[in-house]
Amino acid sequence: MMRVEERAYRELSPGYYGICTVGGMLSAGTTHLAITPLDVLKVNMQVNPIKYNGISSGFNTLWKEQGPSALWRGWSGKLFGYGVQGGFKFGLYEYFKRVYSDVLVDQNRTVIFFVSSASAQVFADVALCPFEAVKVQVQTQPNFAKGLVDGFPKLYAAEGLSGFYKGLFPLWGRNLPFSMTMFATFEHSIDFIYSNIIQRKKEDCSVAQQLGVTCLAGYAAGAFGTLISNPADNIVSSLYNKKAANVLQAVKNIGFVDLFTRSLPLRIAFVGPVVTMQWFFYDTIKVLSGAYEWRAYQAHGRRGWIHLKLVGTTNYCLLQLQEKKKLSTLQKLTAI
């Protein structure tokens, strides 16, 4: 038992959350980098929907007018900006999920997932906002800058510090619903797949099977999150490209229907796979680093936590014997 308690202590230490943060940075940064061409097209479709009115024709227009290099414009903002955001989002999600499980004792799992993901996303978007401000202008204004190195000082000289954060509230408007929907959908999809499709407990499946379930749940999470966040995504692009002075004007210019439908098929096409790969990489990194999950057990009148060498996405790392009140709360999260 002593060895288990020592291992569990490390799971709850800053090192464990550090692993989650690094995993989030690597998974989010690399996957967003990979879909930079789709992001370039999406932003241009939002800013100039008449010229870029389709996926195939849009790519063809970009290629003919600006060359193949235009498809990778803003790649540094995708890699570093979304890498930083992913670190905050995944690392703080794990942390807040632990905190809120102790505070919101009588709440169900969905509430825990919502408030944990929302809290993490607030900080993640503050970190992302300056990168996003430069990235969008680099992608839609060929003469603005080549990337972050020359884009940051140019934007600061033109608009000051406020220029980096003028899209923060719309960014929250886009990413908070997306993140809350994504994490909650992912967690519930995991439970649904194991309970109703595979009909086996997670610990009875191989690591490969578990990662396969992660991919299915990740795609569902990305698709639902995209539907919820699409209006705010269009507003963000409009504000950053000075198509509107404020949110209300942006909504008026875009139109109510277009607010929900503009660039939606393209966003679903690339956000779903991106979220899928993020969860896959995130889980894989946690497994390779030894960040395993722990699950509650009750035997011979004693309550505590038992170590399971599985992928650590949906469940909590906890150890030692717990008081009954705390244990019952955390059992909700581990779906036992």
Disulfide bonds with the S-S distance in Angstrom:
none
